[in-house]
């Protein structure tokens, strides 16, 4: 196993370690800025996402990260899908850090953003570069990654609500 193998297969495991923090801390935690987003459902703005909603959303993201990691491993990092997910993974660390700075305190995901997400991102980019992998343009990833996150969290919210209506 060489550095490119670690960079490609490692994307999923780095995501998993980071998201274990979110699995543990995000449910029921009202983010300081959610109340200002009128498009969100009232219960999410006031109480945050439920445990079921978070589990569904992060699990859907895990499927996406696993697929990107496998595609990156298969193509030795040359896959546009893998490169976009790697880029989005690294860039989303700045959203976590910015969110914590604005909140002037802890927000889910910020504890592993600096010691885990950013170092892995830098390692993976360096490993690909050393292997001669030309990065594909990822400009569209910056606006797309938060949209993917919102869509997956929305799907988690809707799926968990639907599941609760069937089981109650």
Buried (B, 14 or more C-beta within 10 A) or exposed (E): EEBBBBBBBBBBBBBBBBBEBBBEBBBEBEBBEBEEEEEBEEEBBEEBBBEBBBBBBBBBBBEBBBBBBBBBBEBBBBBBBBBBBBBBBBBBBEBBBEBBEEEEEEBBBBBBBEEBBBEBBEBBBEBBEEBEBEBBEBEEBEEBBBEBBEEBBBBBBEBBBEEEEEEE
